[in-house]
């Protein structure tokens, strides 16, 4: 086994978890000592700590256990720091979503950037379609860092940062007085189980589940 230890941290029941499990499997196949952990307390000392989909603040002590602590963020940093950047950009109507692999820093999403790429959308994808694209690109970039490490150089962020706010289930509210076309991007980022679309009329709340008819060409 290679002596470089790699930890993959997912500290919540995120949709990214299956991709984190695949990452650990791929790293082990490359003969790295890779381990998936579910809390910062379980981070081991080693070479790399990948923090995927984490929602809790990681202490400086926990970060100090590894040479590199890496996060994936879907925006053209320093623009779009903060929460749910892919969701916000889909709501903005964007089809080419930048994605970065960067060092974790005390200030969220402010670390040096190692890798950049783009997730391409055609504007029709629902959450169950664009999330896998995000997950696959995340997996790809983490493996690229490991395989190309000796040839990589990190770059400091340049420019004026902007920030996305945390999204809540109430952000899935539809306006019954607007057309579906006007609100299609909002429907694209809703989750039928965790935060479904809904609207309210005459004091009643109605839930809306959306799926794509795969029989249509």
N, C-alpha and C positions, 0 to 999 in steps of 0.2 A: 504493500500500500504506500502511496505517496504520503509524505509526512505533513503536507499542508492540510490543516483542518479547516473545513468550511461549514459554517452554521447558516441555516435558513430559518428566519423567524417570521411566523405569522401569528400575531397575538390576539386574534379574534376569529369568528367563524365566517371569514371572508370568502367570496366566490373564488378568490385567487388560490385557495388552499390546494385544489387538485393540481394546479400548475407548479406550486411549491413542491409537492410530492414528486412530480415528474422531474423537477430540477434536481432534487436530491438523488433520485434514481440515476439520472444521466451523469451526475458528478461521480457517483460511486462506480459507474461503468467506466469512467475515465481514471479510476483508481485513486480518487480523492477520498479523504475521510470526511464524508458529508453527513450532516444530521439535521433533521427538522425539529425545531422546538416551538413551543406555544406561549412562552413568556420570556421576558427579558432576563429574569433570574436564571434561566436555563442556558443562556448564551455561553458557549465555551470559548476558551482562549485559542486563538488560531490566526489564520491568514485573512479570511474574508467572513464577514457577516452580512448576508443579504437580508434586508428588512422589506418584506413584501406585504403590502396592504395593512400595515400596522396603524393602530389607532391610539396607542398609548405613548406617552413621552418616555424615551429611553435615556437613562441616566448617563452622565459622563463616565462613570465607573464601568458601566456595562459596555459602552462603546470602546473603552480603552482596552478591552480584552482582545481586540482584533486589529490587525494592521489596516484593514479597510472595512468600513461599514457603508454599504451601498444600498441606495433606494432607486426606484424607478418612478419617474414623474412624467405625465403626458402634457407637456406644454413647452413653449419656446422660452425657457427660462432666461432672464429673471421674470418675464411676463408669466402670469398665471400660476404663481405659487399658491399653496393652500390646498383646499379640499376639492375633490371630484373634478379635476381639470378636464378630463375627457367628456364628462357629462355636460359641463358648462359650455365647452366648445361645440358640441353637437347642438346644444340649444341655440348657439350663436349661428348655426348653419354651416359650420366648417366641415370640409370633407377630408382634408389632409391634416392629421393631428400629429404634431411633433411629440417625440418621446425621448427622454434622456435617462441615462444611467449616471448617477452622481453620488458623491460622498455625502453621507449624513453629516449634518452640522447642528450646532445648538439652536440656531435659527432655522426654522423649517424651510426646506427646499433651497437653501442658500449655499450649499456646498459646491465644490469644484466638479465640473462635468467631465466624465470619461468618454461616453459614447452618446451619439445622437442618431435618431432615425425618424421615420414617419410611418404612421398607420394610415393607410388609404381607405376611405369609405366612398360609397357611391350615393349616399344619402337616403337609402331605403332600409338600412339595417336597423332592426330592433335590438333591444338590450341583449337578448340571447344570441345575437349574431355578432354584434360589435365587441362584446366582452371576450369571446374566444380569440378575436383578432388581437385584442389588448393582451390577453394571457399568453398567446403564442409569441408575440413580440417581446414580452417581458422575459420569457424563458430563453429566447434567442439572444437577447442582449446580455443576460447573466452568463450564459455559456461563452459568448464572444469575449467577455472580459477575461474569463479564465484562460481561454485558448490563445488570446492575442495579447495578454498582459505585458509581455516584454517589449512589445512594439507600440504600446499605448502611451499617450501623454494627456494629462488632465488639463483643463482650461478653466480659468476663473470666469464667473459670470460677469457680464458687462451690460450696463444699462439700468434703467429705472424699474424696480420691481413693481408688479401689480399682484393682487391677491384675490382668490376666489373664496367665497364664504362656504361654510359647511351647509350641505343640503339636508333637509328634514323631510319626513313623509308628507308633511303638509305642502311641500313644494310640488307635489304631483297633482295639485288641484287644477282641474280644467274649468274654463269659463264657458258656461252654457250659451252665452250670447255671442261667442266667437265660432268661426267655422272650424271643422276638423283640419282643413288645410293649414289654417293659421297656427294650429296647435299640434301639428304632426310631429315636430321635433320633440315636443314635450312628451308625447306618447312614446317616442322612440327611446327615451331614457327612463321610463317607468319600469318597475319590476312588478310583475303580476302577483307575486307572493309577498315580498318585503315592503314595497311601497307602491301599491297599485294606483293607477289614475282614478280620480273620482271627481264628481261634481255635485253641487247641492242645488235643489229646487224645492221651494215651498216647505222649507224646514226639514227636508229629507236628504240624506246623503246616498248617492248611487255610485257603486264601484264599476270601473271599466277595465276589463282585461283585453289585451290586444295580442294577436298572433298573426303571422303571415300565412296566407293560403298558399301552400306549396304546390297545389295542383295547377295554379295559373302560370302560364308561360309569358 
